[in-house]
Amino acid sequence: MNQFSILRKINGVAAAIRKIGRGISNLPDYDSYVEHIRQHHPEVVPPTEAEFFNDFLNKKYGASAKRCC
């Protein structure tokens, strides 16, 4: 096993851990979102990962977020 295959395996495990962590913390999956946009809305340019999460957090916690009080 060479160093590149080891790095690929480590990257795969890290990606799986990030996906599980985001699922537990109720964060959306950016990769799935981008894949959906590419398949169903090819004319739309997907936002960067940072823009995607900033938009999500602003909708959830920003000034326009729905709150009970």
N, C-alpha and C positions, 0 to 999 in steps of 0.2 A: 504494500500500500504506500503510495507516494504522498508527499506533503499536500498536493492539490486536492486529492480525494479526501484527505483528512479535513482540510479546510472546508470543502463542500459539505461534508457531513456535519461539521460544527455549525456552519451557517444554516443548514436545514433544521437542526435541533433548535438553534436560537430563534429562527422564524416560527417554529411550532410553539415554543414557549411564549413568544410575544403574542401570538394569536390566542393562545389559551388565556394569557393575562388580560388581554383586551376583552375577551368574552366574559371573564369573571368580573371585570370592572365596568362592564356595560358600554365599552367603547365600540364604535362601529369598525368593521373590517375594511380598511382602505383598498386592499388588493381586490376584494370581491366587488367593491363599488366601482373601481376602475374597469374591471372586466365587464361588469354590467353596462357601463357607459359605452365601452367599445363595441359591444355586441348589439345593443338596442338603440343607441343614440350616437352614431358615428360622427355626426356633424358637431357634437359638443366636445370641447377640449376639456379633459378632466383637470380639476385643480391639483396643485401640488399636495403632497401629503401634509405639509404644515398648514396650508390653506384649508384643507379638508377638516383637520382636527380643530383649527381655530374657529371655523364656522360651526362645527358641532358644539364646541364649548360655549360659544356666544349664544347659540340657540338654547342651550340647556341652562346656562347661568347668567347670560347677559341681561341688559336692561329690558329687553323685550320678552324675556322668558316668563312663562305663566307660573304664577305662584298663588298660593292660597291666601296670603296676607299682603 
